[in-house]
């Protein structure tokens, strides 16, 4: 595009346009959560992940999450 100067007195001025942006683009915050698979009581808190959910990922962006190094646990080993 081009900047166009208009007005009755525009000829009285010499314009210089500085097209350098003085702003920052900040990263979009993404919240990551998961749901665990149900399990039969086995005396421990170990859980397996069912689904991984990410909020706010923009359509067309390729964002993945490798959770292979994480351990998932229930907060309590008991039923209920």
HELIX and SHEET records of a PDB file:
HELIX    1   1 UNK A   10  UNK A   12  5                                   3    
SHEET    1   A 2 UNK A  32  UNK A  36  0                                        
SHEET    2   A 2 UNK A  49  UNK A  54 -1                                        
SHEET    1   B 2 UNK A  46  UNK A  47  0                                        
SHEET    2   B 2 UNK A  72  UNK A  73 -1                                        
END                                                                             
